[in-house]
Amino acid sequence: MTATVAAIASAPGVGAVSLIRISGADAVSISAAAVRCRGGLENAAERYATLCKVVSKDGEVIDEVLTTVFRNPRSFTGEDVVELACHGGVLVTRRVLERLLECGARSAEPGEFSRRAFENGKLDLTQAEAIMDLISAQTDLAMRAAHEQMQGKLGDQSEALRENLIGVVAHVEAFIDFPDEDIDPDTGAAMLKRIDEVLLGIDKMLSTAEQGRILREGVRTVICGEPNVGKSSLLNGLLGYERAIVSDVEGTTRDTVEEVVNIQGIPLRLIDTAGVRISEDKIEQQGIMRSEQQIELADLIIEVVDGSKAGKRLLTDEQIAGKKHVLVVNKNDLGVNSQWRDADGVEISCSSDAGLDLLGEKIADILLLSESAWGGHAVAINARHQECLRRGKVSLTDARAGLESGVGAEFAALDLRDALDAIGEVAGRVDTEEIFDAIFGAFCIGK
């Protein structure tokens, strides 16, 4: 029998209210042993908050709480669930939880509530992962994508591919298992067409991997340039507050400064780097070396130049080849030098914030991730989904080649089975315990 578990489900720290969640077959009876309310908790109306007192074994009142009962299967986990909304002090919350554990509950493991919801068929694996995406979303676009995934759209897409493939597997295996039944192996155009449809669906899902990575992790964006061109001022302007020290003294920025900002619905991990120049200062040399390393690792490079005077760009065409790059011509309030007028850059003034909106639009266009470009494709796969789909594609491609060449239905069936399992892992249709442990182990306790 599965144990009844309890945990604090609200964020740690002091607040107005803390939430404690209990889930399992004995959730109501354990909670009833810890609380006192009119009529008894066992008789409390489902989904209605009831005013109760949490009392110690000696009858001492620990806290006054609002208690809500959710009977299975009409709960988040699919089990009996009780939620206690108590006062938000650290000590009182801990005392209430300790009392529930004393009455027979077990302390929940990280992600255990969500895992129970998955195991009881309330969520598929993609929906469970979307819970963490929603909690960690830093932009409206990321939040919308998480909501779409929580509605089951990603799971539905993978399941549609899997169901299409099940028909192919069934037909091939029937031909192998019943050779005397005169079943057509159907290795011709019709079978290959069905496999091609699945491969096309896999490719469409894989095409969202980069979008998914950016939504979840942000775009690694390096601000670089020569000293005193306005890199730190640009960082502060995009953030909307003074994060980096700004000075006319060259070499003020000695190390990289990293912050996250929302630009056109896209999370950018902005990295302000030291100005690159020849320097005898050993500390500054370390900063310059780190700047060069960050440029190599960047998803997007924002190269800043002083547009008010003639000069040269820091980066060569070879350094930015194959990378997303935008040139920022700063200090246009002082006049733009003729050298930069024809440059393919965005003119701004960090001192007045002029042009920052245009820079945001330019970044969105370069990344092809603006709200309008995203359109209806709000669901994007993560790294785990990508690995599953890639394995499925390899196996399915091998199966197709085998069927087309006529090497034998038995070999094709093995590859088709591998593809079916790999696609099934996306939504958790394959019982792989290690995968479940890794996913739910990353959740916070109480979720």
C-alpha positions, 0 to 999 in steps of 0.5 A, a space after each residue: 500500500 502506498 504511504 500517505 505523504 505530507 509536505 509544505 507546498 508553499 515557498 520557504 520563508 515568512 508570508 501571510 499564508 503557508 500551504 501544507 499538502 497531504 496525499 494518500 489513502 489515509 490523508 483524511 484520517 491522519 489530518 483528522 487526528 491532527 485537527 479539530 473542527 465542527 462535525 469532524 473532518 471526515 464529514 467535511 464537505 469536499 472542496 469547501 474550506 473548513 475552519 479548524 484548529 491544529 492541536 498537539 498530542 496534549 491538546 495544545 493549539 498549534 495554529 488555526 487553519 483552513 482545511 480543504 478535502 479533495 476526495 479521489 479521484 477528483 484531486 491533483 494526485 488522483 488520491 485523497 488529498 487534504 490541504 491546510 492553509 496555515 499562518 505563514 510563519 516558519 516555526 508555525 508551519 514546521 510545527 503543523 507539518 511535524 504534527 501531521 508526521 506524528 499522526 502517521 504521514 511520511 515526509 514527501 520526497 521532491 516531486 512526489 505529489 506530481 509523480 503520483 499524479 502521473 502514476 495515477 493517470 492525472 498527467 502525462 510526463 510532458 504535463 508534469 515537466 510543464 509544471 516546473 517550466 511554469 514555475 521557472 518561467 521568466 517571460 510571458 512567452 515561456 509562461 504561455 508555452 508552459 500552459 500549452 504543454 500543461 494542457 497536454 498538447 505536446 503529449 498529444 502530438 507525441 501520442 498521435 505519432 505513436 498511435 500511427 506507428 502502432 498500426 505499422 508495427 502491428 501489421 509487420 508483426 502479424 506478417 511475421 507471426 502468422 506466415 500461413 495466414 496470407 497476410 500482405 507484408 505491405 512493404 510497398 508504397 503504402 507502408 513507406 508512406 505511413 512511416 514517412 508521415 511519422 518521420 515528418 511529424 518527428 522532424 516538426 517536433 525536433 524543429 522546436 528544440 532550439 525554441 524550447 532551449 531558449 524559452 527555458 534557459 534564455 539566450 546566452 547574449 554577450 555584450 562586447 566591444 572596445 573600452 568606453 563604447 557603452 557596454 555597461 551602460 547598455 546592460 543597465 539600460 536594458 535592465 532598467 537599473 544600475 547593475 554595472 559600474 559605468 566610468 570613463 576610466 578604461 578597464 573599469 569592467 574587469 570580470 563578466 557581469 551576468 543578468 537575465 532580461 525580458 526582451 520582446 518576450 524572450 529571456 536574454 542572459 545578458 553578459 557584460 564583458 571587459 573591453 578588449 584592448 592591449 593591457 599590461 594589467 594582469 587582472 584586466 588581462 584575465 577579464 579580456 581573456 574571459 571576454 574572448 571565451 564568452 564570445 566563443 560560447 555566445 548564442 547572440 553577440 551584441 557588438 557595441 561601437 562608439 558611433 560619435 567618432 571614427 573607429 574600428 569594429 572589435 570582431 572580424 567577419 570570421 569571428 561572427 561567421 555562423 553566429 547571430 550578431 547585431 551591431 549597436 552604434 551607441 552615442 548617436 545623441 553626439 552625432 553619428 560619424 560618417 563611418 557608421 552611417 552605412 553600417 548595418 547597425 542599430 543606432 542608440 543612445 544609452 544616455 537617453 535610452 533612445 533606440 532601445 526599443 528598436 534594438 529589442 525588435 532587431 534582436 527578436 527578428 534575428 532570433 526569429 522568436 518574436 511573439 508574431 513569429 512564434 504564432 500558434 507553435 507555443 509548445 516546444 520540446 526540451 532536451 529529454 524529448 529531443 533525445 527520445 525523438 532522435 533515437 526514434 528517428 534513427 530506428 524508424 529510418 533504419 526500419 524504413 530502409 530495411 523494408 524498402 530493400 527487402 532485407 527481412 520483416 523481422 529486422 524491420 520489426 525490431 527497429 520499429 519496436 525501438 522507435 515505438 518505445 523511444 517516442 513513447 518515452 516522451 509522454 511516459 508511455 514506456 515504464 523507464 524508472 530511471 527517467 522518472 527518478 531523474 525528472 521528478 527528483 528535480 522538483 521541489 518538495 511539496 510539488 
